[in-house]
Amino acid sequence: MRRSLFGLAVIGVLAVAPLLRANEAIDQVAEPPVGPAASPATISPVQMMRQSVGENLPDTILTDDTGREVRFFTDLVKDQAVVISFFYTNCRGTCPGTNIVLADVREKLAADFGQSVRFISISVEPEKDDVAAIREYAAQYRAETTDPDTPEWLFLTGSPEEMKALRYKLGYYSVDPVVDADPTQHAATVIIGNHATGRWGMMPVGIGAEQLAGKVRRLAGWTKAQRYADVYAALAKKRAAGGADGTVAASEK
């Protein structure tokens, strides 16, 4: 790969940074009731941010690697935790590495997420990636298993025009049209979200499987136990190191 979509990465980070800060405090904010009778003045900014993200995603018709047609929002994202990535079958750059990392993340999340998280991989070159091509491609990375807790992983293609519109709606594009039209320059980033909780973010795959799995838990987790598993584990380790009575220094509390 000659260049990644640097502009996309920067825009994505800038766009989600306030949301992530708000989400960190979400559990400490007392949110008033929401509904037709609630006026804007009674809805906290944090709550409004949670509601707005993911609510206007399109119901783009996509075709998965089995030839089945699915609707992006209704069938794949609604009320679901998701990890959304992008690929093209002729990629010899970041795609193979991205998929290897995602395969590892998928295994790591099986125990605590099961099928409450879904992996969605979308072609950035749908004019060439037909069902046969993505089926063969998916088989290289998606280990088949009978374990009912293994998260679903779909590889998808569709109409080039609608796929481009979907990418733009997700914020996965370059402001430079020449770069955006070149699949070899697409960014090695994933979109992580949970439509039900309203938590969304974009992360680089280069952080590795261990950290990426942690980011999925933090962003897309359904419970505090999932979202802060790494924090709780670190605190437990510090307490264990503090002595037999489990005490820790004041600076560590």
Buried (B, 14 or more C-beta within 10 A) or exposed (E): BEEBBEBBBEBBBEEBEEBBEBBEEBEEEEEEEBEEEEEEEEBBEBBBBBEEBBEEBBBBEBBBBEEEEBBBBEBBBBEBBBBBBBBBBEBEBBBBEBBBBBBBBBBBBBEBBEEBBBBBBBBBBBEEBBBEBBBEBBEEBBEEEEEEEBBBBBBBBBBBEBBBEBBEBBBBBBEBEEBBEBBBBBBBBBBBBBBBBBBBBBBBBBEEBEBBBBBBBBBBBBEEEBBBBBEEEEBEEBBEEEEEEEEBEEEEE
